[in-house]
């Protein structure tokens, strides 16, 4: 499935290779279909520390119970394994929105290229993973709560 067809381009998500999506559909009743979807995809993300682009692998599974619009709600019981309920109309069950949502929900809010990423120098902006700079960075830039520490010190002195 191409990224435009499920709306990933609008979200700023770039797939590095085609997504592998395995779907198993089970018809429970005329108005109810159970779906188990496995998604394996690699996306391109910018590191939140150094801004370098890196690959992030998403391997997730979801279970959705699709209910036909207009079905009698009191006759439908949610499956034990179902994590969400979605609706369909007519004879076609479109899973593309659920696939898109699962990919988006599995992208970290802050991604890092590697755990020991040094980030950018706050003064000159050089990538500290590749070069060292000669900037003098005040300690308070590295310790956001240093002002609170000063308050404790001042409170203890008479």
Buried (B, 14 or more C-beta within 10 A) or exposed (E): BEBEEBBBEEEEBEBEEEBEBEBEEEEBEEBBBBBBBBBBBBBEBEBBBBEBEBEBEBEBEBBBBBBBEEBEEEEBEEBEEBEBEBEBEEEEBEBEEBBBBBBBEBBEEEBBBEEEBEBBBEEEEBBBBEEEBEEEEEEEEEEEEEEEEEEEEEEEEE
